[in-house]
């Protein structure tokens, strides 16, 4: 697989089902069947979600007998974290300025 583009990672985490799958994998490895259990969707739909996560580099997969076992690769999430952290600083500055203005006008 080629290196995932930043847009692939953002696309992957934009979906709540995929975010929940990542949370499950954050606890430990799971088979595709185990990942499908919490969701009311077809196996092909689960496979499509897992493909998006694989293509984004967020999960690794290995064959174990007849099963595919998935594990989390959190490294691509660093870009999402860095992006969100930028905006956290932005909002902190804005809210601090608002607080100073409110204190001044009291």
Gaussian input, Z-matrix of N, CA and C with variables (Angstrom, degrees):
# hf/3-21g

backbone

0 1
 N
 C     1     B1
 C     2     B2     1     A1
 N     3     B3     2     A2     1     D1
 C     4     B4     3     A3     2     D2
 C     5     B5     4     A4     3     D3
 N     6     B6     5     A5     4     D4
 C     7     B7     6     A6     5     D5
 C     8     B8     7     A7     6     D6
 N     9     B9     8     A8     7     D7
 C    10    B10     9     A9     8     D8
 C    11    B11    10    A10     9     D9
 N    12    B12    11    A11    10    D10
 C    13    B13    12    A12    11    D11
 C    14    B14    13    A13    12    D12
 N    15    B15    14    A14    13    D13
 C    16    B16    15    A15    14    D14
 C    17    B17    16    A16    15    D15
 N    18    B18    17    A17    16    D16
 C    19    B19    18    A18    17    D17
 C    20    B20    19    A19    18    D18
 N    21    B21    20    A20    19    D19
 C    22    B22    21    A21    20    D20
 C    23    B23    22    A22    21    D21
 N    24    B24    23    A23    22    D22
 C    25    B25    24    A24    23    D23
 C    26    B26    25    A25    24    D24
 N    27    B27    26    A26    25    D25
 C    28    B28    27    A27    26    D26
 C    29    B29    28    A28    27    D27
 N    30    B30    29    A29    28    D28
 C    31    B31    30    A30    29    D29
 C    32    B32    31    A31    30    D30
 N    33    B33    32    A32    31    D31
 C    34    B34    33    A33    32    D32
 C    35    B35    34    A34    33    D33
 N    36    B36    35    A35    34    D34
 C    37    B37    36    A36    35    D35
 C    38    B38    37    A37    36    D36
 N    39    B39    38    A38    37    D37
 C    40    B40    39    A39    38    D38
 C    41    B41    40    A40    39    D39
 N    42    B42    41    A41    40    D40
 C    43    B43    42    A42    41    D41
 C    44    B44    43    A43    42    D42
 N    45    B45    44    A44    43    D43
 C    46    B46    45    A45    44    D44
 C    47    B47    46    A46    45    D45
 N    48    B48    47    A47    46    D46
 C    49    B49    48    A48    47    D47
 C    50    B50    49    A49    48    D48
 N    51    B51    50    A50    49    D49
 C    52    B52    51    A51    50    D50
 C    53    B53    52    A52    51    D51
 N    54    B54    53    A53    52    D52
 C    55    B55    54    A54    53    D53
 C    56    B56    55    A55    54    D54
 N    57    B57    56    A56    55    D55
 C    58    B58    57    A57    56    D56
 C    59    B59    58    A58    57    D57
 N    60    B60    59    A59    58    D58
 C    61    B61    60    A60    59    D59
 C    62    B62    61    A61    60    D60
 N    63    B63    62    A62    61    D61
 C    64    B64    63    A63    62    D62
 C    65    B65    64    A64    63    D63
 N    66    B66    65    A65    64    D64
 C    67    B67    66    A66    65    D65
 C    68    B68    67    A67    66    D66
 N    69    B69    68    A68    67    D67
 C    70    B70    69    A69    68    D68
 C    71    B71    70    A70    69    D69
 N    72    B72    71    A71    70    D70
 C    73    B73    72    A72    71    D71
 C    74    B74    73    A73    72    D72
 N    75    B75    74    A74    73    D73
 C    76    B76    75    A75    74    D74
 C    77    B77    76    A76    75    D75
 N    78    B78    77    A77    76    D76
 C    79    B79    78    A78    77    D77
 C    80    B80    79    A79    78    D78
 N    81    B81    80    A80    79    D79
 C    82    B82    81    A81    80    D80
 C    83    B83    82    A82    81    D81
 N    84    B84    83    A83    82    D82
 C    85    B85    84    A84    83    D83
 C    86    B86    85    A85    84    D84
 N    87    B87    86    A86    85    D85
 C    88    B88    87    A87    86    D86
 C    89    B89    88    A88    87    D87
 N    90    B90    89    A89    88    D88
 C    91    B91    90    A90    89    D89
 C    92    B92    91    A91    90    D90
 N    93    B93    92    A92    91    D91
 C    94    B94    93    A93    92    D92
 C    95    B95    94    A94    93    D93
 N    96    B96    95    A95    94    D94
 C    97    B97    96    A96    95    D95
 C    98    B98    97    A97    96    D96
 N    99    B99    98    A98    97    D97
 C   100   B100    99    A99    98    D98
 C   101   B101   100   A100    99    D99
 N   102   B102   101   A101   100   D100
 C   103   B103   102   A102   101   D101
 C   104   B104   103   A103   102   D102
 N   105   B105   104   A104   103   D103
 C   106   B106   105   A105   104   D104
 C   107   B107   106   A106   105   D105
 N   108   B108   107   A107   106   D106
 C   109   B109   108   A108   107   D107
 C   110   B110   109   A109   108   D108
 N   111   B111   110   A110   109   D109
 C   112   B112   111   A111   110   D110
 C   113   B113   112   A112   111   D111
 N   114   B114   113   A113   112   D112
 C   115   B115   114   A114   113   D113
 C   116   B116   115   A115   114   D114
 N   117   B117   116   A116   115   D115
 C   118   B118   117   A117   116   D116
 C   119   B119   118   A118   117   D117
 N   120   B120   119   A119   118   D118
 C   121   B121   120   A120   119   D119
 C   122   B122   121   A121   120   D120
 N   123   B123   122   A122   121   D121
 C   124   B124   123   A123   122   D122
 C   125   B125   124   A124   123   D123
 N   126   B126   125   A125   124   D124
 C   127   B127   126   A126   125   D125
 C   128   B128   127   A127   126   D126
 N   129   B129   128   A128   127   D127
 C   130   B130   129   A129   128   D128
 C   131   B131   130   A130   129   D129
 N   132   B132   131   A131   130   D130
 C   133   B133   132   A132   131   D131
 C   134   B134   133   A133   132   D132
 N   135   B135   134   A134   133   D133
 C   136   B136   135   A135   134   D134
 C   137   B137   136   A136   135   D135
 N   138   B138   137   A137   136   D136
 C   139   B139   138   A138   137   D137
 C   140   B140   139   A139   138   D138
 N   141   B141   140   A140   139   D139
 C   142   B142   141   A141   140   D140
 C   143   B143   142   A142   141   D141
 N   144   B144   143   A143   142   D142
 C   145   B145   144   A144   143   D143
 C   146   B146   145   A145   144   D144
 N   147   B147   146   A146   145   D145
 C   148   B148   147   A147   146   D146
 C   149   B149   148   A148   147   D147
 N   150   B150   149   A149   148   D148
 C   151   B151   150   A150   149   D149
 C   152   B152   151   A151   150   D150
 N   153   B153   152   A152   151   D151
 C   154   B154   153   A153   152   D152
 C   155   B155   154   A154   153   D153
 N   156   B156   155   A155   154   D154
 C   157   B157   156   A156   155   D155
 C   158   B158   157   A157   156   D156
 N   159   B159   158   A158   157   D157
 C   160   B160   159   A159   158   D158
 C   161   B161   160   A160   159   D159
 N   162   B162   161   A161   160   D160
 C   163   B163   162   A162   161   D161
 C   164   B164   163   A163   162   D162
 N   165   B165   164   A164   163   D163
 C   166   B166   165   A165   164   D164
 C   167   B167   166   A166   165   D165
 N   168   B168   167   A167   166   D166
 C   169   B169   168   A168   167   D167
 C   170   B170   169   A169   168   D168
 N   171   B171   170   A170   169   D169
 C   172   B172   171   A171   170   D170
 C   173   B173   172   A172   171   D171
 N   174   B174   173   A173   172   D172
 C   175   B175   174   A174   173   D173
 C   176   B176   175   A175   174   D174
 N   177   B177   176   A176   175   D175
 C   178   B178   177   A177   176   D176
 C   179   B179   178   A178   177   D177
 N   180   B180   179   A179   178   D178
 C   181   B181   180   A180   179   D179
 C   182   B182   181   A181   180   D180
 N   183   B183   182   A182   181   D181
 C   184   B184   183   A183   182   D182
 C   185   B185   184   A184   183   D183
 N   186   B186   185   A185   184   D184
 C   187   B187   186   A186   185   D185
 C   188   B188   187   A187   186   D186
 N   189   B189   188   A188   187   D187
 C   190   B190   189   A189   188   D188
 C   191   B191   190   A190   189   D189
 N   192   B192   191   A191   190   D190
 C   193   B193   192   A192   191   D191
 C   194   B194   193   A193   192   D192
 N   195   B195   194   A194   193   D193
 C   196   B196   195   A195   194   D194
 C   197   B197   196   A196   195   D195
 N   198   B198   197   A197   196   D196
 C   199   B199   198   A198   197   D197
 C   200   B200   199   A199   198   D198
 N   201   B201   200   A200   199   D199
 C   202   B202   201   A201   200   D200
 C   203   B203   202   A202   201   D201
 N   204   B204   203   A203   202   D202
 C   205   B205   204   A204   203   D203
 C   206   B206   205   A205   204   D204
 N   207   B207   206   A206   205   D205
 C   208   B208   207   A207   206   D206
 C   209   B209   208   A208   207   D207
 N   210   B210   209   A209   208   D208
 C   211   B211   210   A210   209   D209
 C   212   B212   211   A211   210   D210
 N   213   B213   212   A212   211   D211
 C   214   B214   213   A213   212   D212
 C   215   B215   214   A214   213   D213
 N   216   B216   215   A215   214   D214
 C   217   B217   216   A216   215   D215
 C   218   B218   217   A217   216   D216
 N   219   B219   218   A218   217   D217
 C   220   B220   219   A219   218   D218
 C   221   B221   220   A220   219   D219
 N   222   B222   221   A221   220   D220
 C   223   B223   222   A222   221   D221
 C   224   B224   223   A223   222   D222
 N   225   B225   224   A224   223   D223
 C   226   B226   225   A225   224   D224
 C   227   B227   226   A226   225   D225
 N   228   B228   227   A227   226   D226
 C   229   B229   228   A228   227   D227
 C   230   B230   229   A229   228   D228
 N   231   B231   230   A230   229   D229
 C   232   B232   231   A231   230   D230
 C   233   B233   232   A232   231   D231
 N   234   B234   233   A233   232   D232
 C   235   B235   234   A234   233   D233
 C   236   B236   235   A235   234   D234
 N   237   B237   236   A236   235   D235
 C   238   B238   237   A237   236   D236
 C   239   B239   238   A238   237   D237
 N   240   B240   239   A239   238   D238
 C   241   B241   240   A240   239   D239
 C   242   B242   241   A241   240   D240
 N   243   B243   242   A242   241   D241
 C   244   B244   243   A243   242   D242
 C   245   B245   244   A244   243   D243
 N   246   B246   245   A245   244   D244
 C   247   B247   246   A246   245   D245
 C   248   B248   247   A247   246   D246
 N   249   B249   248   A248   247   D247
 C   250   B250   249   A249   248   D248
 C   251   B251   250   A250   249   D249
 N   252   B252   251   A251   250   D250
 C   253   B253   252   A252   251   D251
 C   254   B254   253   A253   252   D252
 N   255   B255   254   A254   253   D253
 C   256   B256   255   A255   254   D254
 C   257   B257   256   A256   255   D255
 N   258   B258   257   A257   256   D256
 C   259   B259   258   A258   257   D257
 C   260   B260   259   A259   258   D258
 N   261   B261   260   A260   259   D259
 C   262   B262   261   A261   260   D260
 C   263   B263   262   A262   261   D261
 N   264   B264   263   A263   262   D262
 C   265   B265   264   A264   263   D263
 C   266   B266   265   A265   264   D264
 N   267   B267   266   A266   265   D265
 C   268   B268   267   A267   266   D266
 C   269   B269   268   A268   267   D267
 N   270   B270   269   A269   268   D268
 C   271   B271   270   A270   269   D269
 C   272   B272   271   A271   270   D270
 N   273   B273   272   A272   271   D271
 C   274   B274   273   A273   272   D272
 C   275   B275   274   A274   273   D273
 N   276   B276   275   A275   274   D274
 C   277   B277   276   A276   275   D275
 C   278   B278   277   A277   276   D276
 N   279   B279   278   A278   277   D277
 C   280   B280   279   A279   278   D278
 C   281   B281   280   A280   279   D279
 N   282   B282   281   A281   280   D280
 C   283   B283   282   A282   281   D281
 C   284   B284   283   A283   282   D282
 N   285   B285   284   A284   283   D283
 C   286   B286   285   A285   284   D284
 C   287   B287   286   A286   285   D285
 N   288   B288   287   A287   286   D286
 C   289   B289   288   A288   287   D287
 C   290   B290   289   A289   288   D288
 N   291   B291   290   A290   289   D289
 C   292   B292   291   A291   290   D290
 C   293   B293   292   A292   291   D291
 N   294   B294   293   A293   292   D292
 C   295   B295   294   A294   293   D293
 C   296   B296   295   A295   294   D294
 N   297   B297   296   A296   295   D295
 C   298   B298   297   A297   296   D296
 C   299   B299   298   A298   297   D297
 N   300   B300   299   A299   298   D298
 C   301   B301   300   A300   299   D299
 C   302   B302   301   A301   300   D300
 N   303   B303   302   A302   301   D301
 C   304   B304   303   A303   302   D302
 C   305   B305   304   A304   303   D303
 N   306   B306   305   A305   304   D304
 C   307   B307   306   A306   305   D305
 C   308   B308   307   A307   306   D306
 N   309   B309   308   A308   307   D307
 C   310   B310   309   A309   308   D308
 C   311   B311   310   A310   309   D309
 N   312   B312   311   A311   310   D310
 C   313   B313   312   A312   311   D311
 C   314   B314   313   A313   312   D312
 N   315   B315   314   A314   313   D313
 C   316   B316   315   A315   314   D314
 C   317   B317   316   A316   315   D315

   B1=1.4476
   B2=1.5169
   B3=1.3230
   B4=1.4489
   B5=1.5227
   B6=1.3402
   B7=1.4498
   B8=1.5200
   B9=1.3236
   B10=1.4556
   B11=1.5223
   B12=1.3057
   B13=1.4456
   B14=1.5260
   B15=1.3289
   B16=1.4637
   B17=1.5264
   B18=1.3305
   B19=1.4646
   B20=1.5267
   B21=1.3422
   B22=1.4618
   B23=1.5297
   B24=1.3219
   B25=1.4649
   B26=1.5301
   B27=1.3218
   B28=1.4617
   B29=1.5269
   B30=1.3145
   B31=1.4709
   B32=1.5265
   B33=1.3134
   B34=1.4619
   B35=1.5223
   B36=1.3156
   B37=1.4644
   B38=1.5264
   B39=1.3225
   B40=1.4636
   B41=1.5237
   B42=1.3079
   B43=1.4629
   B44=1.5335
   B45=1.3380
   B46=1.4687
   B47=1.5277
   B48=1.3214
   B49=1.4755
   B50=1.5189
   B51=1.3244
   B52=1.4672
   B53=1.5233
   B54=1.3322
   B55=1.4690
   B56=1.5202
   B57=1.3242
   B58=1.4595
   B59=1.5280
   B60=1.3189
   B61=1.4686
   B62=1.5264
   B63=1.3186
   B64=1.4654
   B65=1.5257
   B66=1.3261
   B67=1.4643
   B68=1.5277
   B69=1.3285
   B70=1.4625
   B71=1.5237
   B72=1.3237
   B73=1.4648
   B74=1.5224
   B75=1.3190
   B76=1.4580
   B77=1.5229
   B78=1.3280
   B79=1.4559
   B80=1.5263
   B81=1.3347
   B82=1.4610
   B83=1.5174
   B84=1.2995
   B85=1.4659
   B86=1.5287
   B87=1.3367
   B88=1.4576
   B89=1.5240
   B90=1.3117
   B91=1.4582
   B92=1.5264
   B93=1.3120
   B94=1.4627
   B95=1.5273
   B96=1.3283
   B97=1.4701
   B98=1.5255
   B99=1.3221
   B100=1.4679
   B101=1.5284
   B102=1.3236
   B103=1.4642
   B104=1.5234
   B105=1.3308
   B106=1.4622
   B107=1.5264
   B108=1.3243
   B109=1.4698
   B110=1.5318
   B111=1.3234
   B112=1.4707
   B113=1.5329
   B114=1.3096
   B115=1.4567
   B116=1.5257
   B117=1.3136
   B118=1.4604
   B119=1.5275
   B120=1.3424
   B121=1.4644
   B122=1.5148
   B123=1.3033
   B124=1.4658
   B125=1.5267
   B126=1.3167
   B127=1.4667
   B128=1.5352
   B129=1.3393
   B130=1.4670
   B131=1.5379
   B132=1.3311
   B133=1.4697
   B134=1.5246
   B135=1.3268
   B136=1.4750
   B137=1.5216
   B138=1.3228
   B139=1.4658
   B140=1.5258
   B141=1.3207
   B142=1.4676
   B143=1.5274
   B144=1.3251
   B145=1.4615
   B146=1.5352
   B147=1.3222
   B148=1.4640
   B149=1.5294
   B150=1.3024
   B151=1.4701
   B152=1.5302
   B153=1.3240
   B154=1.4673
   B155=1.5270
   B156=1.3268
   B157=1.4647
   B158=1.5306
   B159=1.3316
   B160=1.4766
   B161=1.5170
   B162=1.3265
   B163=1.4647
   B164=1.5260
   B165=1.3240
   B166=1.4649
   B167=1.5243
   B168=1.3325
   B169=1.4613
   B170=1.5140
   B171=1.3327
   B172=1.4589
   B173=1.5167
   B174=1.3154
   B175=1.4630
   B176=1.5291
   B177=1.3095
   B178=1.4601
   B179=1.5215
   B180=1.3081
   B181=1.4582
   B182=1.5160
   B183=1.3160
   B184=1.4618
   B185=1.5213
   B186=1.3178
   B187=1.4650
   B188=1.5227
   B189=1.3059
   B190=1.4601
   B191=1.5271
   B192=1.3189
   B193=1.4629
   B194=1.5181
   B195=1.3358
   B196=1.4664
   B197=1.5196
   B198=1.3069
   B199=1.4599
   B200=1.5237
   B201=1.3003
   B202=1.4605
   B203=1.5221
   B204=1.3215
   B205=1.4645
   B206=1.5258
   B207=1.3247
   B208=1.4575
   B209=1.5158
   B210=1.3290
   B211=1.4596
   B212=1.5237
   B213=1.3077
   B214=1.4576
   B215=1.5198
   B216=1.3191
   B217=1.4671
   B218=1.5227
   B219=1.3317
   B220=1.4620
   B221=1.5243
   B222=1.3097
   B223=1.4641
   B224=1.5320
   B225=1.3308
   B226=1.4649
   B227=1.5336
   B228=1.3300
   B229=1.4632
   B230=1.5223
   B231=1.3143
   B232=1.4645
   B233=1.5286
   B234=1.3124
   B235=1.4575
   B236=1.5274
   B237=1.3277
   B238=1.4611
   B239=1.5307
   B240=1.3297
   B241=1.4580
   B242=1.5291
   B243=1.3257
   B244=1.4659
   B245=1.5317
   B246=1.3099
   B247=1.4622
   B248=1.5241
   B249=1.3369
   B250=1.4608
   B251=1.5239
   B252=1.3116
   B253=1.4640
   B254=1.5293
   B255=1.3207
   B256=1.4623
   B257=1.5304
   B258=1.3230
   B259=1.4558
   B260=1.5230
   B261=1.3134
   B262=1.4653
   B263=1.5271
   B264=1.3286
   B265=1.4581
   B266=1.5202
   B267=1.2967
   B268=1.4607
   B269=1.5249
   B270=1.3415
   B271=1.4613
   B272=1.5168
   B273=1.3049
   B274=1.4603
   B275=1.5284
   B276=1.3398
   B277=1.4679
   B278=1.5212
   B279=1.3237
   B280=1.4618
   B281=1.5312
   B282=1.3216
   B283=1.4598
   B284=1.5193
   B285=1.3198
   B286=1.4713
   B287=1.5198
   B288=1.3297
   B289=1.4641
   B290=1.5278
   B291=1.3103
   B292=1.4574
   B293=1.5263
   B294=1.3179
   B295=1.4604
   B296=1.5177
   B297=1.3148
   B298=1.4786
   B299=1.5162
   B300=1.3316
   B301=1.4578
   B302=1.5169
   B303=1.3306
   B304=1.4595
   B305=1.5297
   B306=1.3401
   B307=1.4632
   B308=1.5194
   B309=1.3189
   B310=1.4493
   B311=1.5278
   B312=1.3323
   B313=1.4673
   B314=1.5229
   B315=1.3248
   B316=1.4734
   B317=1.4803
   A1=109.54
   A2=116.74
   A3=121.54
   A4=108.87
   A5=116.17
   A6=119.05
   A7=109.02
   A8=115.22
   A9=119.62
   A10=110.08
   A11=116.26
   A12=121.68
   A13=108.17
   A14=117.77
   A15=119.19
   A16=112.61
   A17=117.03
   A18=119.70
   A19=111.25
   A20=117.91
   A21=120.89
   A22=110.92
   A23=116.18
   A24=120.65
   A25=109.61
   A26=116.77
   A27=119.85
   A28=111.00
   A29=116.77
   A30=120.33
   A31=110.03
   A32=116.20
   A33=120.40
   A34=111.55
   A35=117.64
   A36=119.69
   A37=112.67
   A38=117.78
   A39=119.95
   A40=112.15
   A41=117.53
   A42=121.52
   A43=110.52
   A44=118.45
   A45=120.25
   A46=113.98
   A47=117.40
   A48=119.48
   A49=110.19
   A50=116.98
   A51=119.98
   A52=111.07
   A53=117.22
   A54=119.19
   A55=110.16
   A56=116.91
   A57=119.85
   A58=110.62
   A59=117.46
   A60=120.39
   A61=110.19
   A62=117.15
   A63=120.42
   A64=111.01
   A65=116.85
   A66=120.40
   A67=110.45
   A68=117.05
   A69=120.68
   A70=111.00
   A71=115.71
   A72=119.37
   A73=111.92
   A74=116.81
   A75=120.15
   A76=112.03
   A77=116.33
   A78=121.81
   A79=110.54
   A80=116.37
   A81=120.49
   A82=111.53
   A83=115.09
   A84=121.51
   A85=110.33
   A86=114.73
   A87=120.63
   A88=109.09
   A89=114.90
   A90=119.33
   A91=108.27
   A92=115.56
   A93=120.20
   A94=110.32
   A95=117.07
   A96=120.55
   A97=110.94
   A98=117.45
   A99=120.77
   A100=111.17
   A101=115.93
   A102=119.56
   A103=111.63
   A104=117.14
   A105=121.34
   A106=112.66
   A107=117.33
   A108=120.85
   A109=114.89
   A110=120.86
   A111=119.09
   A112=114.53
   A113=117.93
   A114=120.74
   A115=111.50
   A116=115.16
   A117=121.33
   A118=107.66
   A119=113.96
   A120=119.18
   A121=109.05
   A122=114.96
   A123=120.86
   A124=110.64
   A125=115.01
   A126=119.88
   A127=111.23
   A128=119.34
   A129=118.65
   A130=112.70
   A131=117.62
   A132=120.43
   A133=110.24
   A134=116.63
   A135=120.68
   A136=109.38
   A137=116.81
   A138=120.98
   A139=111.46
   A140=116.64
   A141=120.18
   A142=110.73
   A143=117.42
   A144=120.29
   A145=110.84
   A146=115.43
   A147=119.18
   A148=111.37
   A149=116.96
   A150=120.42
   A151=110.41
   A152=117.40
   A153=120.55
   A154=109.49
   A155=116.81
   A156=120.72
   A157=111.27
   A158=116.64
   A159=120.91
   A160=110.66
   A161=116.60
   A162=120.72
   A163=111.89
   A164=116.44
   A165=120.94
   A166=111.62
   A167=117.07
   A168=120.82
   A169=113.73
   A170=117.10
   A171=120.90
   A172=113.62
   A173=117.19
   A174=120.12
   A175=109.48
   A176=113.31
   A177=121.80
   A178=106.82
   A179=116.39
   A180=120.44
   A181=109.07
   A182=114.92
   A183=120.35
   A184=108.52
   A185=115.63
   A186=120.43
   A187=107.92
   A188=114.31
   A189=121.74
   A190=106.54
   A191=115.65
   A192=119.67
   A193=109.18
   A194=116.52
   A195=121.08
   A196=112.50
   A197=117.37
   A198=121.30
   A199=112.43
   A200=114.44
   A201=121.76
   A202=106.32
   A203=115.19
   A204=120.75
   A205=107.67
   A206=114.99
   A207=122.03
   A208=110.19
   A209=115.17
   A210=121.51
   A211=108.43
   A212=115.17
   A213=122.19
   A214=110.85
   A215=116.29
   A216=122.66
   A217=105.76
   A218=118.10
   A219=120.54
   A220=115.17
   A221=118.89
   A222=120.98
   A223=113.82
   A224=120.60
   A225=119.07
   A226=113.50
   A227=117.29
   A228=119.80
   A229=111.97
   A230=116.67
   A231=120.62
   A232=110.76
   A233=116.41
   A234=120.11
   A235=110.96
   A236=116.99
   A237=120.91
   A238=109.25
   A239=116.32
   A240=121.16
   A241=110.70
   A242=116.60
   A243=120.33
   A244=111.17
   A245=116.77
   A246=121.66
   A247=109.87
   A248=116.96
   A249=121.03
   A250=110.92
   A251=116.61
   A252=120.56
   A253=110.80
   A254=117.31
   A255=120.38
   A256=109.68
   A257=116.53
   A258=120.41
   A259=111.83
   A260=117.59
   A261=119.98
   A262=109.24
   A263=116.84
   A264=120.77
   A265=111.73
   A266=116.82
   A267=122.23
   A268=110.11
   A269=116.54
   A270=119.96
   A271=111.46
   A272=118.30
   A273=120.68
   A274=109.78
   A275=117.01
   A276=121.02
   A277=110.79
   A278=116.48
   A279=120.39
   A280=111.17
   A281=117.16
   A282=120.51
   A283=111.60
   A284=117.39
   A285=120.47
   A286=110.41
   A287=116.09
   A288=120.32
   A289=110.16
   A290=117.33
   A291=121.31
   A292=109.99
   A293=117.15
   A294=121.55
   A295=111.58
   A296=117.54
   A297=121.06
   A298=109.60
   A299=117.27
   A300=120.57
   A301=111.26
   A302=117.67
   A303=120.85
   A304=110.94
   A305=116.94
   A306=120.64
   A307=110.71
   A308=117.73
   A309=122.84
   A310=112.30
   A311=116.19
   A312=120.22
   A313=113.29
   A314=118.18
   A315=120.18
   A316=111.80
   D1=142.26
   D2=174.99
   D3=-72.97
   D4=165.69
   D5=173.68
   D6=-63.26
   D7=138.80
   D8=-179.81
   D9=-70.38
   D10=144.37
   D11=174.41
   D12=-78.84
   D13=151.40
   D14=178.08
   D15=-53.64
   D16=-37.31
   D17=-179.64
   D18=-64.52
   D19=-29.11
   D20=177.75
   D21=-64.29
   D22=-41.11
   D23=-179.23
   D24=-67.20
   D25=-46.09
   D26=179.20
   D27=-63.42
   D28=-40.22
   D29=177.40
   D30=-62.52
   D31=-42.74
   D32=-178.04
   D33=-62.28
   D34=-43.79
   D35=-176.70
   D36=-85.25
   D37=-3.35
   D38=179.46
   D39=-73.45
   D40=-18.35
   D41=-176.54
   D42=-96.45
   D43=128.94
   D44=-178.16
   D45=-62.51
   D46=-33.21
   D47=177.84
   D48=-64.35
   D49=-44.38
   D50=179.86
   D51=-67.37
   D52=-36.48
   D53=176.81
   D54=-62.89
   D55=-40.54
   D56=178.66
   D57=-66.11
   D58=-38.75
   D59=176.30
   D60=-61.22
   D61=-42.05
   D62=178.14
   D63=-62.81
   D64=-38.88
   D65=177.23
   D66=-62.53
   D67=-43.57
   D68=177.88
   D69=-60.92
   D70=-41.68
   D71=179.60
   D72=-71.73
   D73=-22.59
   D74=176.05
   D75=-65.51
   D76=-24.29
   D77=177.52
   D78=-80.32
   D79=-33.00
   D80=-179.90
   D81=165.34
   D82=172.52
   D83=-179.66
   D84=-61.38
   D85=150.26
   D86=177.92
   D87=-148.13
   D88=151.43
   D89=173.22
   D90=-79.63
   D91=166.29
   D92=177.43
   D93=-59.56
   D94=-39.98
   D95=178.67
   D96=-62.75
   D97=-41.61
   D98=178.79
   D99=-65.50
   D100=-37.25
   D101=178.23
   D102=-69.12
   D103=-28.84
   D104=-178.04
   D105=-77.34
   D106=-24.76
   D107=-172.15
   D108=-53.60
   D109=-45.29
   D110=-176.22
   D111=-72.26
   D112=-6.10
   D113=-171.68
   D114=-112.39
   D115=142.52
   D116=176.77
   D117=-95.98
   D118=75.70
   D119=179.72
   D120=-151.02
   D121=164.03
   D122=-178.83
   D123=-70.68
   D124=159.24
   D125=176.74
   D126=-61.32
   D127=-39.79
   D128=176.39
   D129=-61.10
   D130=-35.33
   D131=178.16
   D132=-67.07
   D133=-41.79
   D134=176.98
   D135=-62.20
   D136=-43.75
   D137=179.37
   D138=-60.49
   D139=-38.13
   D140=178.58
   D141=-65.26
   D142=-42.57
   D143=176.98
   D144=-61.24
   D145=-42.90
   D146=179.77
   D147=-65.75
   D148=-34.24
   D149=177.13
   D150=-64.55
   D151=-42.53
   D152=178.29
   D153=-60.93
   D154=-43.27
   D155=179.27
   D156=-64.73
   D157=-40.33
   D158=177.23
   D159=-64.40
   D160=-47.31
   D161=-178.17
   D162=-61.89
   D163=-30.02
   D164=178.35
   D165=-82.24
   D166=-5.29
   D167=179.64
   D168=79.36
   D169=14.63
   D170=-176.82
   D171=-86.85
   D172=-18.87
   D173=177.41
   D174=-133.64
   D175=150.49
   D176=172.13
   D177=-109.71
   D178=151.44
   D179=179.70
   D180=-134.09
   D181=141.85
   D182=174.69
   D183=-138.95
   D184=150.74
   D185=177.81
   D186=-86.04
   D187=135.94
   D188=175.78
   D189=-136.00
   D190=96.27
   D191=-173.11
   D192=66.83
   D193=-126.47
   D194=178.90
   D195=-87.56
   D196=-5.06
   D197=-173.08
   D198=-103.69
   D199=153.90
   D200=169.68
   D201=-103.69
   D202=128.14
   D203=-179.00
   D204=-109.43
   D205=127.97
   D206=-176.90
   D207=-105.91
   D208=143.78
   D209=174.95
   D210=-136.82
   D211=154.59
   D212=-178.01
   D213=-80.73
   D214=137.19
   D215=168.41
   D216=-118.00
   D217=97.49
   D218=-172.40
   D219=-75.31
   D220=-10.67
   D221=-174.35
   D222=-53.95
   D223=-45.42
   D224=179.55
   D225=-63.09
   D226=-20.13
   D227=178.24
   D228=-70.43
   D229=-14.81
   D230=179.46
   D231=-58.29
   D232=-39.02
   D233=179.82
   D234=-64.09
   D235=-40.84
   D236=177.44
   D237=-63.49
   D238=-43.87
   D239=179.02
   D240=-60.73
   D241=-46.93
   D242=-179.48
   D243=-61.32
   D244=-41.39
   D245=179.76
   D246=-63.66
   D247=-47.81
   D248=-179.53
   D249=-65.39
   D250=-36.14
   D251=-179.89
   D252=-64.25
   D253=-36.82
   D254=176.45
   D255=-57.17
   D256=-46.37
   D257=-177.86
   D258=-71.84
   D259=-28.75
   D260=174.75
   D261=-61.03
   D262=-45.21
   D263=177.27
   D264=-63.33
   D265=-40.05
   D266=178.02
   D267=-59.01
   D268=-50.07
   D269=-177.94
   D270=-69.70
   D271=-34.27
   D272=177.50
   D273=-60.72
   D274=-44.24
   D275=178.21
   D276=-63.03
   D277=-45.00
   D278=-179.42
   D279=-62.88
   D280=-44.25
   D281=-179.25
   D282=-68.67
   D283=-35.01
   D284=175.95
   D285=-64.44
   D286=-43.35
   D287=178.35
   D288=-62.72
   D289=-40.89
   D290=178.04
   D291=-62.92
   D292=-44.25
   D293=178.41
   D294=-60.32
   D295=-43.03
   D296=178.41
   D297=-63.19
   D298=-42.63
   D299=179.68
   D300=-64.22
   D301=-41.50
   D302=178.54
   D303=-65.28
   D304=-40.49
   D305=176.62
   D306=-62.36
   D307=-39.83
   D308=-178.10
   D309=-67.14
   D310=-35.80
   D311=-176.10
   D312=-85.79
   D313=-7.39
   D314=-179.72
   D315=-74.00

